Amino acid sequence: MTTYRAADGEYPKLIVVAAGPSECGKTRAMEELFLHDAPRRISIDFVGEVVQKYNDDALELFSIDELRDALVECAKHDRWHIALCIPPESMPDAAPRLARLLNPARTSSDHHSFPREVGGVAIDCSEARLFVPNMKSTWAAHSVSFVERGRHNRLSMFFATQAPQSVERRVTDAADHLLAFRTQEEAVWNYWRSVTSSSVADTIAALPKYHCAWIVKDEQAVYLLDAEREVYRVLDYAGHDMAPASPIPTEEVAP
């Protein structure tokens, strides 16, 4: 299995967006490719599936107040995973509180934040359009700040979505990696065409189930992965086969 390897043993500061229809494997792919070794992690869980499907050892919390209290204890440990289960309708209140707690603005040269103090935190979200929607609102601006200044607070962001065209464009523009799964929806095809080309969008639309296109922006390359996350083809953004100048930072691990 191919997985992303953190540079120099440190968990990287990344932004990743995985897009595809329900039950396509996008959340599982993010788990396998990026999140499997995240030492400190907060999952924004709108549907309550993290503990049931991915990590039954995760600490399940149900409010920002519970999260704030739990982080005090988590700071004493090297590894932890919190599943924050909140309904989407709570976001107008939750987003600014999350930003103040995890992603404070820099107001002086002596800047501190919880993620920086503990060595970095990964935040993943089960549906990006509920956390960073493509809309103008005060609360959505707080969510987008996780992408705009999250790296400075040592945050890595991982988003899954069924509708990438409905996610705030600044999020997808800032993403280092995109994972694209098969879909026949024209709006999604148009989105992938705008990111790469019509040829690559056609390739994504024709992918077998559970396969994905791993778009690595700094290489301008599209890696096609099978259901076991093995690379079997590499394309440039025009859809031409290519041999990558340097491999993506991966390592081979046992399935």
C-alpha positions in Angstrom: 0.0 0.0 0.0 1.2 3.5 -0.8 1.0 6.1 2.0 2.1 9.7 2.5 5.3 9.9 4.5 5.9 12.8 6.9 9.2 14.6 6.2 11.9 14.1 8.8 9.5 12.2 11.1 7.3 15.2 11.7 3.6 15.3 10.8 3.4 17.6 7.7 1.4 20.8 7.5 -1.0 19.9 4.6 -4.3 20.7 3.1 -6.0 17.7 1.4 -9.5 17.5 -0.2 -11.0 14.2 -1.2 -14.1 14.3 -3.4 -16.6 11.7 -4.6 -20.1 10.3 -4.1 -21.3 8.5 -1.0 -19.7 5.1 -0.4 -17.0 5.7 -3.0 -14.1 5.3 -0.4 -13.0 8.9 -0.1 -12.9 9.0 3.7 -11.2 5.6 3.8 -8.6 6.8 1.3 -7.7 9.8 3.4 -7.4 7.5 6.4 -5.1 5.2 4.5 -3.0 7.7 2.6 -2.6 10.5 5.1 -4.2 10.1 8.5 -3.2 6.6 9.5 -0.2 7.9 11.6 -1.5 11.3 12.7 -0.4 11.6 16.3 -2.8 14.3 17.3 -6.1 14.6 15.5 -9.6 16.2 15.8 -12.3 14.8 13.5 -15.3 17.1 12.8 -17.9 14.4 12.6 -21.3 15.6 11.4 -22.8 12.1 11.0 -21.3 10.3 14.0 -19.3 7.7 12.1 -15.7 8.1 13.2 -15.9 5.9 16.3 -18.1 3.3 14.6 -16.2 3.0 11.3 -12.6 4.2 11.7 -11.3 4.4 15.3 -13.2 3.0 18.2 -10.6 4.4 20.5 -11.4 8.0 19.6 -12.7 10.2 22.4 -16.2 11.2 21.3 -17.3 14.7 22.4 -20.5 16.7 21.6 -19.7 20.3 22.3 -17.0 23.0 22.0 -17.0 23.2 25.8 -16.2 19.5 26.1 -13.5 19.9 23.5 -11.9 22.8 25.3 -11.8 20.8 28.6 -10.5 17.7 26.8 -7.6 19.5 25.2 -6.2 20.4 28.6 -5.8 16.7 29.3 -4.7 15.8 25.7 -1.8 18.3 26.0 -0.2 15.9 28.5 -0.1 13.0 25.9 1.8 12.4 22.7 -1.0 10.7 20.8 -4.7 11.2 20.9 -7.8 11.3 18.6 -11.0 13.3 19.3 -14.2 12.9 17.4 -16.2 16.1 17.8 -19.8 15.2 16.9 -21.8 18.3 16.2 -24.8 18.9 13.9 -24.3 21.0 10.8 -26.8 23.6 12.1 -24.5 24.4 15.0 -21.8 25.7 12.7 -22.8 29.4 12.9 -22.0 29.2 16.6 -19.3 26.5 16.6 -17.1 27.9 13.8 -15.9 31.1 15.5 -15.4 29.2 18.8 -13.3 26.6 17.1 -11.2 29.3 15.4 -10.5 31.0 18.7 -9.7 27.7 20.4 -7.5 26.1 17.7 -6.6 28.8 15.1 -6.1 32.2 16.8 -5.0 35.2 14.8 -1.5 36.4 15.3 -1.7 39.6 17.4 1.9 39.9 18.6 5.4 38.6 18.0 4.9 36.3 21.0 2.2 34.2 19.2 0.9 31.0 20.9 -1.7 28.5 19.9 -2.6 25.1 21.2 -1.6 23.2 18.0 1.8 25.0 17.9 2.5 24.2 21.6 1.7 20.4 21.2 3.7 20.0 17.9 0.9 20.2 15.3 -2.7 18.9 15.0 -4.5 17.3 12.1 -8.2 18.3 11.6 -10.4 16.2 9.3 -14.0 16.9 8.3 -16.5 14.4 7.0 -18.2 16.9 4.7 -16.3 20.0 3.7 -19.4 21.9 2.3 -20.8 21.9 5.8 -17.6 23.3 7.3 -16.3 25.6 4.6 -19.2 26.2 2.2 -19.0 28.3 -0.9 -21.0 31.2 0.6 -20.5 34.6 2.1 -21.3 34.6 5.8 -19.6 35.6 9.0 -19.3 32.1 10.4 -18.0 30.6 7.1 -15.1 33.2 7.2 -14.0 31.7 10.5 -13.9 28.3 9.0 -12.0 29.5 6.0 -9.4 31.0 8.3 -8.3 27.4 9.2 -7.0 27.2 5.6 -5.7 30.7 5.3 -3.6 30.8 8.5 -3.9 27.2 9.8 -0.4 26.3 8.6 1.1 29.1 10.8 -0.6 27.5 13.8 0.7 24.1 12.7 -2.7 22.7 11.6 -3.1 20.2 8.8 -6.6 20.1 7.2 -8.3 17.1 5.6 -11.7 17.5 3.9 -14.0 15.0 2.4 -16.9 16.1 0.2 -19.5 14.9 -2.3 -19.6 18.3 -4.0 -16.2 20.0 -4.5 -17.9 22.8 -6.5 -19.9 23.7 -3.3 -16.8 24.0 -1.2 -15.2 27.5 -0.7 -12.8 27.9 -3.6 -10.0 29.2 -1.4 -10.0 25.8 0.3 -9.6 23.8 -2.9 -7.2 26.3 -4.4 -5.0 26.1 -1.3 -5.0 22.2 -1.2 -1.7 20.5 -1.7 -3.4 17.3 -2.7 -6.7 16.4 -4.2 -8.3 12.9 -4.3 -10.9 12.5 -7.0 -13.3 9.6 -7.2 -15.6 8.5 -10.1 -18.8 10.5 -10.5 -21.1 11.2 -13.4 -22.3 14.5 -12.2 -21.7 17.3 -14.7 -21.0 19.9 -12.1 -18.2 17.8 -10.6 -16.8 16.9 -14.0 -16.7 20.6 -14.8 -14.9 21.2 -11.5 -12.2 18.6 -12.3 -11.8 20.0 -15.8 -11.2 23.5 -14.3 -8.5 22.1 -12.0 -6.8 19.9 -14.7 -8.2 19.3 -18.1 -11.2 17.7 -20.0 -9.0 14.7 -20.6 -8.2 14.2 -16.9 -11.9 14.9 -16.0 -12.9 12.1 -18.4 -10.4 9.7 -16.8 -11.8 10.5 -13.4 -15.4 9.9 -14.6 -14.3 6.5 -15.9 -12.4 5.2 -12.9 -13.5 1.9 -11.5 -15.2 1.9 -8.1 -12.9 2.7 -5.2 -10.1 3.8 -7.5 -9.0 7.4 -7.2 -7.0 10.1 -9.0 -4.4 11.6 -6.6 -3.7 15.1 -7.8 -0.3 16.4 -6.5 -0.3 20.1 -7.3 3.4 20.9 -6.9 4.2 18.1 -9.4 1.3 19.0 -11.8 0.8 15.2 -11.8 -2.2 12.9 -11.4 -1.5 9.5 -9.9 -4.1 6.8 -10.5 -4.5 4.5 -7.6 -6.4 1.2 -7.4 -8.5 0.0 -4.5 -5.4 -1.1 -2.7 -3.9 2.4 -3.1 -1.2 1.1 -5.5 -0.2 3.5 -8.3 -0.7 2.0 -11.7 -0.6 5.1 -14.0 0.7 8.7 -13.9 -0.7 11.5 -16.0 0.2 15.2 -16.5 -2.6 17.8 -16.2 -3.3 17.5 -20.0 -3.9 13.7 -19.5 -0.7 12.5 -21.1 1.1 9.5 -19.6 4.3 10.6 -17.8 7.1 9.3 -15.7 7.3 11.5 -12.6 10.6 13.5 -12.3 10.6 12.5 -8.6 8.2 10.2 -6.8 5.6 11.6 -4.4 6.9 11.4 -0.8 5.6 7.9 0.0 6.7 4.7 1.6 5.7 1.2 1.1 4.0 -0.4 4.2 2.4 -3.7 4.7 -1.3 -3.8 3.8 
